[in-house]
Amino acid sequence: MVSSTINKYIYITVNRLTRYFEHSISLKYSRTELVNSVEDISHPIIREALKLTGVTDRVEIASMADIPSGTGLGSSSAYAVSLLHALHTFKGEAVSAKKLAEEACKIEIEILKDPIGKQDQFIAAYGGIAHIRFIPDESVFVDPVICSPSTKKALQDNLMIFYTGLTRRAGDILEVQKAQTVKKLEVLRAMKNLCGNLIETLREPKSLSDFGEILHQGWLLKRSLVQEISNDVINEYYERARAAGAIGGKLLGAGGGGFLLFYVEPQNHSKVRSALSDLTELPFAFEPQGSKVIYISD
């Protein structure tokens, strides 16, 4: 698959909690948890990340995010990767992108049993525009997609993202999709083949609009997997954008809600904005880096 990071971030701070505080673990995210044992933590990713890294006492963790969870931009996996990075750094340990991604996958998929893939964890750890290959022996290869700076800029200028206002739990949709895998192998193979076409278009673009056509083909295939991926509201937004000049697009993430991505040539941007005036546009840029430590106190 081809994936990319964008300039929307999760910020996590880890601080040593002094003995003056009554509780030994303080957590601040969309809610506050004050506990004395890791086992008493409600947030599953924080609980398992603390257990995995061995940071189990006198710690304060606070987080902020640019994007809410359940919107298809991989925020849960990005949170897991970033938290693990912060905890390892807190312990004075250097850690590779590969290890961060693998540990995040272990927490989300093996321990918490979420029916998700590994793409979000790996792209959050590595960053950039990447071709991610998943091998049957469970190994993962992450290679940068090589394209010229002018192609990358043109691609960014031709992509638009809109928030539908709908949120959902990815696992619920993926559970249904997983149950249909055997019946949908032909569709899944066709989706996989489009990945190669997409990479070729970026490497040697005869016409970058081909990128939009591939997105459109991919979306038609994806929403044919299970009916939970799309709905009448999303389909209407998609058709409105196409009628206004979008060449192609897709719903980001597992489906059911979140953000719609469209390939739109610049002369049609205003028409698409007008057609989707009841949605909120998300300005963005490609982010070349993955999880990164930005400050360490003395």
C-alpha positions in Angstrom: 0.0 0.0 0.0 1.0 3.7 -0.4 0.6 5.9 2.7 1.7 9.3 3.8 2.1 11.4 6.9 0.6 15.0 7.0 1.3 18.0 9.2 -1.3 17.2 11.8 0.2 16.1 15.1 -0.2 14.5 18.4 2.0 16.0 21.2 2.9 13.9 24.2 4.8 14.9 27.2 6.2 12.6 29.9 7.3 14.0 33.2 8.6 12.4 36.4 6.0 12.9 39.2 7.4 13.9 42.5 6.5 12.4 45.8 4.5 15.5 46.7 1.6 14.2 44.6 -0.9 11.8 46.2 -1.2 9.6 43.1 1.8 7.9 41.5 0.4 8.0 37.9 -1.2 11.1 36.4 -2.8 10.9 32.9 -4.3 13.8 31.0 -5.9 13.3 27.6 -9.6 13.9 26.8 -10.1 13.0 30.4 -7.9 12.9 33.5 -6.9 9.7 35.3 -5.2 9.7 38.7 -4.2 6.2 39.8 -1.6 4.3 41.9 -1.3 1.2 39.8 -0.9 0.6 36.0 -3.6 -2.0 36.2 -6.1 0.7 37.3 -5.6 2.7 34.1 -8.7 2.9 31.9 -7.0 4.0 28.7 -5.9 0.7 27.1 -3.0 2.0 25.0 -1.5 4.0 27.9 -1.9 1.0 30.2 -0.2 -1.4 27.9 2.5 1.0 26.8 3.5 1.6 30.4 3.6 -2.1 31.0 5.6 -2.8 27.9 8.2 -0.1 28.6 8.4 -0.8 32.4 7.5 2.8 33.3 5.1 2.0 36.1 5.5 4.5 38.9 5.8 8.3 39.5 5.0 9.4 36.0 2.8 12.1 34.4 1.6 11.8 30.8 -0.2 14.6 29.0 -1.3 14.7 25.4 -2.8 17.1 22.8 -3.9 16.4 19.3 -4.8 18.4 16.1 -7.4 15.8 15.0 -10.0 13.8 17.0 -9.9 10.0 17.1 -12.2 7.9 15.0 -11.8 10.0 11.9 -9.7 7.8 9.6 -6.4 9.6 9.9 -4.7 6.9 12.0 -4.7 8.9 15.2 -5.0 5.9 17.6 -1.9 4.3 16.1 -0.1 7.6 15.9 -0.8 8.0 19.6 0.6 4.6 20.4 3.8 5.2 18.4 4.3 8.7 19.9 3.6 7.5 23.5 6.1 4.6 23.1 8.7 7.0 21.7 8.2 9.4 24.6 8.4 6.6 27.2 11.6 5.1 25.7 13.1 8.6 25.6 12.0 9.2 29.2 14.1 6.1 30.1 17.1 7.3 28.2 16.7 4.7 25.4 17.2 5.4 21.7 14.7 3.5 19.6 14.3 2.9 15.9 11.2 3.6 13.8 11.0 -0.2 13.1 10.9 -1.0 16.8 8.3 1.7 17.6 6.0 0.5 14.8 6.4 -3.2 15.9 5.7 -2.4 19.6 2.7 -0.3 18.7 1.4 -3.2 16.6 2.0 -5.6 19.5 -0.1 -3.4 21.8 -3.0 -2.7 19.4 -3.2 -6.0 17.5 -1.7 -8.7 19.8 -2.6 -7.5 23.3 -5.7 -5.4 22.8 -7.0 -7.6 19.9 -8.1 -4.7 17.7 -9.0 -6.0 14.2 -6.8 -3.5 12.5 -3.8 -3.5 10.1 -0.3 -2.4 10.6 -0.1 0.5 8.1 -1.0 3.3 10.5 1.7 2.3 13.0 4.4 2.0 10.4 3.7 5.3 8.5 3.5 7.2 11.9 6.9 5.8 12.9 8.7 6.3 9.5 6.9 9.3 8.0 7.0 10.6 4.4 5.3 9.1 1.4 6.0 5.4 1.6 5.3 2.1 -0.1 4.5 -0.3 2.7 4.7 -4.0 1.9 3.3 -6.7 4.3 4.9 -10.1 3.9 3.1 -13.4 4.8 5.9 -14.2 7.4 4.7 -11.0 9.3 7.7 -8.9 8.2 7.1 -5.4 6.9 9.1 -3.4 4.4 8.8 0.4 4.3 10.3 2.1 1.2 10.1 5.8 0.3 8.2 6.6 -2.9 10.7 8.4 -5.1 9.3 11.3 -7.0 10.5 14.7 -8.1 9.9 17.7 -5.9 7.7 19.3 -8.6 5.5 16.1 -8.7 5.2 16.1 -4.9 4.3 19.8 -4.9 1.7 19.3 -7.7 0.2 16.4 -5.9 -0.1 18.3 -2.7 -1.7 21.3 -4.6 -4.2 19.0 -6.2 -5.4 17.2 -3.0 -8.3 18.4 -0.9 -9.5 17.0 2.4 -13.0 17.6 4.0 -14.3 16.5 7.4 -17.7 14.8 7.2 -18.3 15.3 10.9 -19.0 11.6 11.3 -16.9 9.5 13.6 -16.8 5.8 14.1 -14.7 3.0 15.6 -12.5 1.5 12.9 -12.5 -1.9 14.6 -16.3 -2.3 14.2 -16.1 -1.9 10.4 -12.9 -4.0 10.1 -14.5 -6.9 12.0 -17.3 -7.1 9.4 -14.7 -6.7 6.6 -12.5 -9.5 8.0 -15.4 -11.9 8.0 -15.9 -11.2 4.2 -12.2 -11.6 3.2 -12.5 -15.0 1.6 -15.5 -13.9 -0.5 -13.8 -10.6 -1.6 -10.3 -11.8 -2.5 -10.7 -10.8 -6.2 -11.6 -7.2 -5.1 -8.7 -7.1 -2.6 -6.3 -8.3 -5.4 -7.6 -5.5 -7.7 -7.0 -3.0 -4.9 -3.5 -4.3 -4.4 -2.7 -4.0 -8.1 -3.8 -0.3 -8.1 -1.0 0.4 -5.6 1.7 -0.4 -8.3 -0.1 1.9 -10.7 -0.2 4.7 -8.2 3.6 4.4 -7.5 4.3 4.4 -11.2 2.2 7.5 -11.7 4.2 9.4 -9.0 7.6 8.2 -10.3 7.0 9.0 -14.0 3.8 11.0 -14.3 2.6 11.3 -17.9 -0.4 13.0 -16.5 -0.8 13.5 -12.7 -4.6 13.4 -13.2 -4.1 9.6 -13.4 -3.6 9.7 -9.7 -7.2 10.9 -9.3 -8.5 8.2 -11.6 -6.7 5.6 -9.5 -8.2 7.0 -6.4 -11.6 6.8 -7.9 -11.2 3.1 -9.0 -9.8 2.3 -5.6 -12.8 3.9 -3.8 -15.3 2.0 -6.0 -13.6 -1.2 -5.1 -13.2 -0.4 -1.4 -16.8 0.4 -0.8 -17.9 -2.8 -2.5 -16.2 -4.8 0.2 -18.9 -4.3 2.9 -21.8 -1.9 3.0 -20.6 -0.4 6.4 -17.7 1.3 4.6 -19.9 3.9 3.1 -23.5 5.2 3.4 -25.9 7.5 1.5 -24.6 10.6 3.1 -21.0 9.9 2.2 -21.9 8.8 -1.3 -23.8 12.0 -1.8 -20.8 14.1 -0.7 -18.6 12.1 -3.0 -20.9 12.5 -6.0 -21.2 16.2 -5.4 -17.5 16.6 -5.4 -17.1 14.6 -8.6 -19.8 16.7 -10.3 -18.0 19.8 -9.3 -14.7 18.7 -10.9 -13.0 16.3 -8.5 -11.4 13.5 -10.6 -11.4 11.0 -7.8 -11.2 10.5 -4.1 -11.8 8.2 -1.2 -12.9 8.1 2.4 -9.8 7.9 4.5 -9.4 5.0 7.0 -11.7 2.1 7.5 -14.8 3.9 6.4 -18.1 4.9 7.9 -17.1 8.5 8.5 -14.1 10.8 9.1 -12.4 12.6 6.2 -12.9 12.6 2.5 -9.9 13.0 0.3 -10.2 14.3 -3.3 -7.9 14.8 -6.2 -9.0 18.2 -7.7 -7.1 20.2 -10.3 -6.6 23.9 -9.1 -9.1 25.4 -11.5 -11.9 23.4 -9.8 -11.0 24.0 -6.2 -13.6 26.7 -5.7 -16.3 24.7 -7.3 -15.6 21.7 -5.1 -15.5 23.9 -2.0 -18.9 25.3 -3.0 -20.3 21.9 -3.6 -19.2 20.8 -0.1 -19.8 24.0 1.7 -21.5 22.2 4.6 -18.3 20.3 5.3 -15.1 21.6 6.9 -12.0 21.6 4.8 -8.7 20.5 6.3 -5.7 22.4 5.0 -2.7 20.2 5.1 0.8 19.6 3.8 2.9 16.4 3.5 5.1 15.7 6.5 8.5 14.2 5.7 9.2 12.8 9.2 7.6 10.3 11.4 7.5 10.3 15.2 10.1 12.7 16.5 11.4 13.8 19.9 11.4 17.6 20.0 12.5 18.4 23.5 14.4 16.7 26.4 14.8 18.4 29.7 18.1 18.4 31.6 
